[in-house]
Amino acid sequence: MSGRRARAITRWVVLAGVAAAAAVSAWKLSPWPSALIVRSVFERDGARVLKALRAHSPGGVDRTTGIRYRPHDPQALLDAYWPAGTSAPRPTVIWTHGGAWISGGRANAAPYFELLAAAGFTVVSLDYTRGPASRYPGAVHQLNDAHAYVVAHADELNVDPDRIVLAGDSAGAQLSSQLATAISDPAYAAELGIRPGLTAQQVRGVILHCGIYEMSGLLRSTGIIGWGNRAALHAYIGGLGFASSPSLKQMSMMRRATASFPPTFISGGNSDPLTDAQAKPFAARLESLGVDVTRLFWPHDHAPALGHEYQFDLDRPEGLAALRLAIDFVRRHTV
């Protein structure tokens, strides 16, 4: 091999090494690659859940979809459902979807919202900009604006603005609990830099499924779940120092909820690690504050094991039980 050819090959090898190192560095520094992997996993599971839920669509429900609740914000959309023929305000459930703050969408559980509407309610399902396209607290501000929009347009959405229940699943439960805290605690709202779109008198209750209420707990997970948790937090909070960010404490309603927190229905599956680590301690915390708490938890040895987001599995009696209890909760607290 000639010296010139050897030097050319050496240069290409060096360049390839530099490119590979740059790619690895970009992977570590940017939240996007890991976030997209996590998102793809969640979206595959979400498609499976939606397909199963469609078999339970009740019919007899009207809807309006794709309403923009924030001018010039293409991600700020909502859908609304109500019993067919409704022309009067209804008790209203405002639902925030889950997806680790980086995936999911307002229509992921549309048949479930139809079932709630068929029970006599208006249901409003909200989108928000997912991480890493938006960083904390962007979604909180969007959702707060959505609440204000719902009240301002209550007549056209068949919403009773004085009988509202906030609801959410997984990351949506965290967001709903955070907004419920801001609505019920002016000091916390001021810390977030928001003027709540709802008043404490308007919010009659909160439904929380499979949520996160102590953010630092996510950092204690190991294995693939721990990696996924860190990828989500990196994408949503931003920066390589996300693990020590003060945002984690601000997002943790285990620390921030007060005795003014609304009545709460809280649930989780017996094989979901978030149930023992997050939902049960948060229920106990609220009860210690004197909050009216309705629990739905299952024995550790319950079979079949109920995983994360079990409440959307309406092919199982446990999912149906959770739906019935949620409907009863809304009725009791919006009379």
C-alpha positions as CSV (number, residue, x, y, z in Angstrom):
1,M,0.0,0.0,0.0
2,S,1.4,3.4,-1.0
3,G,2.1,6.0,1.7
4,R,-0.5,8.3,0.1
5,R,-3.2,5.7,0.2
6,A,-2.4,4.7,3.8
7,R,-2.6,8.3,4.8
8,A,-6.0,8.7,3.1
9,I,-7.4,5.6,4.8
10,T,-6.1,6.9,8.1
11,R,-7.9,10.2,7.6
12,W,-11.1,8.4,6.8
13,V,-10.8,6.2,9.9
14,V,-10.2,9.3,12.0
15,L,-13.1,11.1,10.5
16,A,-15.4,8.1,11.0
17,G,-14.3,7.9,14.6
18,V,-14.9,11.6,15.1
19,A,-18.4,11.3,13.5
20,A,-19.2,8.3,15.7
21,A,-18.1,10.1,18.8
22,A,-20.1,13.1,17.8
23,A,-23.2,11.0,17.3
24,V,-22.8,9.4,20.7
25,S,-22.3,12.8,22.3
26,A,-25.4,14.2,20.5
27,W,-27.4,11.1,21.7
28,K,-26.4,11.8,25.3
29,L,-26.8,15.6,25.1
30,S,-30.1,15.8,23.1
31,P,-33.3,14.6,24.7
32,W,-34.8,13.8,21.3
33,P,-33.4,10.3,20.5
34,S,-34.4,8.7,23.8
35,A,-37.7,10.6,23.9
36,L,-38.6,9.3,20.4
37,I,-37.9,5.7,21.5
38,V,-40.0,6.1,24.6
39,R,-42.7,7.8,22.6
40,S,-42.8,5.0,20.0
41,V,-43.3,2.4,22.8
42,F,-46.1,4.4,24.3
43,E,-47.8,5.0,21.0
44,R,-47.8,1.4,20.1
45,D,-49.4,0.6,23.4
46,G,-51.9,3.5,23.0
47,A,-53.0,2.2,19.6
48,R,-53.7,-1.2,21.2
49,V,-55.7,0.3,24.0
50,L,-57.7,2.5,21.6
51,K,-58.5,-0.5,19.4
52,A,-59.8,-2.4,22.4
53,L,-61.8,0.6,23.7
54,R,-63.6,1.0,20.4
55,A,-65.6,-2.2,21.1
56,H,-67.1,-0.4,24.0
57,S,-68.2,2.8,22.2
58,P,-71.8,3.4,23.5
59,G,-73.3,5.5,20.7
60,G,-75.8,8.3,21.5
61,V,-73.0,10.8,22.0
62,D,-72.4,14.1,20.1
63,R,-68.9,15.6,19.9
64,T,-66.9,18.5,18.6
65,T,-63.3,18.0,17.8
66,G,-60.1,20.0,17.1
67,I,-61.1,23.2,18.8
68,R,-58.1,25.5,19.3
69,Y,-58.2,26.9,22.9
70,R,-55.2,29.1,22.5
71,P,-54.7,31.5,19.6
72,H,-51.7,30.8,17.4
73,D,-50.8,27.6,19.2
74,P,-51.3,24.6,16.9
75,Q,-50.9,22.1,19.7
76,A,-53.5,23.7,21.9
77,L,-56.5,21.7,20.9
78,L,-59.5,20.1,22.7
79,D,-62.3,17.7,21.9
80,A,-65.7,17.7,23.7
81,Y,-68.3,15.0,24.1
82,W,-71.9,15.1,25.5
83,P,-75.1,13.1,25.4
84,A,-76.8,13.3,22.0
85,G,-79.3,16.1,21.8
86,T,-77.9,18.0,24.7
87,S,-78.8,21.7,24.8
88,A,-78.2,22.5,28.5
89,P,-75.1,22.7,30.6
90,R,-73.9,19.4,32.0
91,P,-71.5,18.5,34.9
92,T,-68.2,18.4,33.2
93,V,-65.1,16.3,33.3
94,I,-61.9,17.9,31.9
95,W,-59.4,15.1,31.1
96,T,-55.6,15.5,30.6
97,H,-54.0,12.6,28.9
98,G,-50.9,10.7,30.0
99,G,-47.8,9.5,28.1
100,A,-44.8,10.4,30.3
101,W,-45.2,14.1,29.3
102,I,-43.7,13.2,25.9
103,S,-46.4,11.2,24.1
104,G,-50.1,10.6,23.9
105,G,-52.9,12.7,22.7
106,R,-56.4,13.9,23.4
107,A,-58.1,11.2,21.3
108,N,-56.2,8.2,22.7
109,A,-59.1,7.2,24.9
110,A,-62.0,8.7,22.9
111,P,-64.4,5.7,23.4
112,Y,-63.8,6.0,27.2
113,F,-64.8,9.7,27.1
114,E,-67.9,8.7,25.1
115,L,-68.9,6.3,27.9
116,L,-68.5,9.1,30.5
117,A,-70.6,11.4,28.3
118,A,-73.2,8.7,27.9
119,A,-73.5,8.7,31.7
120,G,-74.8,12.3,31.5
121,F,-71.7,14.5,31.5
122,T,-69.8,16.7,29.2
123,V,-66.3,15.5,28.7
124,V,-63.5,17.8,27.5
125,S,-60.2,16.1,26.5
126,L,-57.1,18.4,26.2
127,D,-54.0,18.3,24.2
128,Y,-50.8,20.0,25.2
129,T,-47.3,20.3,23.6
130,R,-45.3,17.3,24.5
131,G,-41.6,17.3,25.5
132,P,-39.0,17.9,24.3
133,A,-40.7,20.3,21.9
134,S,-42.0,22.1,25.0
135,R,-40.3,22.1,28.4
136,Y,-41.8,22.4,31.8
137,P,-43.8,24.4,32.8
138,G,-45.1,25.0,29.3
139,A,-47.8,22.3,29.5
140,V,-49.1,23.6,32.8
141,H,-49.6,27.1,31.3
142,Q,-51.3,25.6,28.2
143,L,-53.7,23.5,30.3
144,N,-54.5,26.4,32.5
145,D,-55.4,28.4,29.4
146,A,-57.6,25.5,28.3
147,H,-59.5,25.6,31.6
148,A,-60.2,29.3,31.1
149,Y,-61.3,28.7,27.5
150,V,-63.8,26.0,28.7
151,V,-65.4,28.4,31.1
152,A,-65.4,31.3,28.5
153,H,-67.1,29.0,26.0
154,A,-69.3,27.0,28.4
155,D,-72.5,27.6,26.6
156,E,-71.3,26.3,23.2
157,L,-69.6,23.3,24.9
158,N,-72.6,22.4,27.1
159,V,-70.4,22.9,30.2
160,D,-71.7,23.8,33.6
161,P,-68.8,26.0,34.8
162,D,-69.8,25.5,38.4
163,R,-69.7,21.7,38.3
164,I,-66.3,20.7,37.0
165,V,-64.1,17.6,37.8
166,L,-60.5,17.5,36.7
167,A,-59.2,14.1,35.6
168,G,-56.1,12.6,34.2
169,D,-54.1,9.4,33.8
170,S,-50.4,8.8,34.4
171,A,-48.5,12.0,33.5
172,G,-52.0,13.6,33.0
173,A,-52.8,12.7,36.6
174,Q,-49.7,14.5,37.7
175,L,-50.7,17.6,35.6
176,S,-54.2,17.5,36.9
177,S,-53.1,17.2,40.5
178,Q,-50.7,20.1,39.9
179,L,-53.4,22.4,38.4
180,A,-55.8,21.3,41.2
181,T,-53.2,22.5,43.7
182,A,-52.7,25.8,41.9
183,I,-56.5,26.3,41.8
184,S,-56.9,25.6,45.5
185,D,-53.7,27.4,46.7
186,P,-53.1,31.0,45.5
187,A,-49.5,31.0,46.8
188,Y,-48.7,28.0,44.6
189,A,-50.4,29.5,41.6
190,A,-48.3,32.6,42.1
191,E,-45.2,30.5,42.3
192,L,-46.1,28.9,38.9
193,G,-46.8,32.3,37.5
194,I,-50.4,31.6,36.5
195,R,-53.8,33.0,37.2
196,P,-55.9,29.9,37.4
197,G,-58.5,29.5,34.7
198,L,-60.9,27.8,37.2
199,T,-61.8,28.8,40.7
200,A,-61.8,26.5,43.7
201,Q,-65.6,26.8,43.9
202,Q,-65.9,25.6,40.3
203,V,-63.8,22.5,40.8
204,R,-65.8,19.9,42.6
205,G,-63.3,17.0,42.4
206,V,-60.3,15.3,40.9
207,I,-60.0,11.9,39.3
208,L,-56.4,10.5,39.3
209,H,-55.5,7.2,37.7
210,C,-52.0,5.7,37.8
211,G,-50.2,9.0,38.5
212,I,-47.0,10.5,39.8
213,Y,-47.0,12.7,42.8
214,E,-43.4,12.6,44.0
215,M,-41.1,13.2,41.1
216,S,-37.9,12.1,42.7
217,G,-39.3,8.6,43.1
218,L,-39.0,8.2,39.3
219,L,-35.3,8.5,39.6
220,R,-35.0,5.6,41.9
221,S,-36.3,3.1,39.3
222,T,-33.7,0.8,37.7
223,G,-33.4,-1.2,34.5
224,I,-35.4,-0.3,31.4
225,I,-38.1,1.5,33.4
226,G,-35.5,3.7,35.1
227,W,-33.9,4.5,31.7
228,G,-37.4,5.4,30.4
229,N,-38.2,7.6,33.4
230,R,-34.9,9.5,33.0
231,A,-35.4,9.9,29.2
232,A,-38.9,11.4,29.9
233,L,-37.7,13.8,32.6
234,H,-34.7,14.9,30.4
235,A,-37.1,15.6,27.6
236,Y,-39.8,17.4,29.7
237,I,-37.6,19.3,32.2
238,G,-34.6,19.7,30.0
239,G,-30.9,19.9,30.6
240,L,-28.5,17.2,31.8
241,G,-29.1,18.5,35.4
242,F,-32.7,17.5,35.4
243,A,-32.2,15.1,38.3
244,S,-31.4,18.0,40.6
245,S,-33.7,20.6,39.1
246,P,-36.0,22.5,41.5
247,S,-38.8,21.7,39.0
248,L,-39.0,18.2,40.4
249,K,-40.0,19.5,43.8
250,Q,-42.4,22.0,42.2
251,M,-44.1,19.2,40.3
252,S,-44.4,17.0,43.3
253,M,-47.9,17.4,44.8
254,M,-47.0,15.0,47.6
255,R,-45.1,18.1,49.0
256,R,-47.4,20.9,47.7
257,A,-51.1,19.8,48.1
258,T,-52.9,21.5,51.0
259,A,-56.1,20.9,53.0
260,S,-57.9,22.9,50.3
261,F,-57.2,20.2,47.6
262,P,-60.5,19.1,46.0
263,P,-62.2,15.8,46.8
264,T,-60.3,13.1,45.0
265,F,-60.8,9.7,43.5
266,I,-57.5,7.9,43.2
267,S,-56.6,4.5,41.8
268,G,-53.9,2.2,40.4
269,G,-53.3,-1.4,39.4
270,N,-51.7,-3.8,41.8
271,S,-48.8,-4.6,39.5
272,D,-48.1,-1.0,38.6
273,P,-45.0,0.1,40.6
274,L,-46.5,3.6,40.7
275,T,-49.4,2.4,42.9
276,D,-47.3,1.5,46.0
277,A,-44.7,4.2,45.4
278,Q,-47.0,7.1,44.4
279,A,-50.7,6.6,44.4
280,K,-51.2,5.0,47.8
281,P,-48.8,7.5,49.6
282,F,-50.5,10.4,47.9
283,A,-54.0,9.1,49.0
284,A,-52.7,8.8,52.5
285,R,-51.2,12.3,52.4
286,L,-54.5,13.8,51.2
287,E,-56.4,12.0,53.9
288,S,-54.0,13.3,56.5
289,L,-54.9,16.8,55.3
290,G,-58.6,16.0,55.8
291,V,-59.3,15.8,52.0
292,D,-62.3,13.6,51.0
293,V,-60.6,10.7,49.2
294,T,-62.2,7.8,47.4
295,R,-59.6,5.0,46.9
296,L,-59.7,2.1,44.4
297,F,-56.7,-0.2,44.9
298,W,-56.5,-4.0,44.6
299,P,-54.8,-6.6,46.8
300,H,-51.2,-7.4,46.0
301,D,-52.2,-11.0,45.1
302,H,-55.1,-10.0,42.9
303,A,-55.1,-12.0,39.7
304,P,-54.8,-11.3,36.9
305,A,-52.3,-8.6,37.8
306,L,-53.4,-5.1,36.9
307,G,-50.8,-3.0,35.3
308,H,-50.3,0.7,34.5
309,E,-53.5,2.3,33.0
310,Y,-55.6,-0.8,33.9
311,Q,-58.7,1.5,34.1
312,F,-58.9,1.6,30.3
313,D,-59.1,-2.2,29.9
314,L,-62.9,-2.5,29.8
315,D,-62.7,-6.1,28.8
316,R,-61.8,-6.8,32.4
317,P,-64.3,-6.4,35.3
318,E,-61.7,-4.3,37.2
319,G,-61.7,-1.7,34.4
320,L,-65.4,-1.6,34.4
321,A,-65.5,-1.3,38.2
322,A,-63.1,1.7,38.0
323,L,-65.3,3.3,35.3
324,R,-68.5,2.8,37.4
325,L,-66.8,4.3,40.5
326,A,-65.6,7.3,38.5
327,I,-69.1,7.9,37.2
328,D,-70.5,7.6,40.7
329,F,-67.8,10.0,42.0
330,V,-68.7,12.7,39.5
331,R,-72.4,12.3,40.2
332,R,-71.9,12.6,44.0
333,H,-69.7,15.6,43.8
334,T,-71.6,17.6,41.1
335,V,-75.1,17.4,42.6
